[in-house]
Amino acid sequence: MTTMAIEQAQENFAKLIDDVTLGEHIVITRNHVPIAELIPVTHPNQKPVFGSAKGMISISEDFDAPMDDFQDYTA
């Protein structure tokens, strides 16, 4: 969660909307007192889009290599 003064929020509103779209919660303050919160709109029962996580997961080259710590258990 990000906290920001209202003056700063006004200057960076477009970026704040982009951040909220990505799931960020933003609290806006006036004189250090929270006055508003920007949160993403939730869409109930939204089905995942095939391929939307492409490139977010990687597996190391030695993923299936034997682990030295478990040699006692495999013999």
Secondary structure, 3 states (H helix, E strand, C coil): CEEEEHHHHHHCHHHHHHHHHCCCCEEEEECCEEEEEECCCCCCCCCCCCCCCCCCCCCCCCCCCCCHHHHHHHC
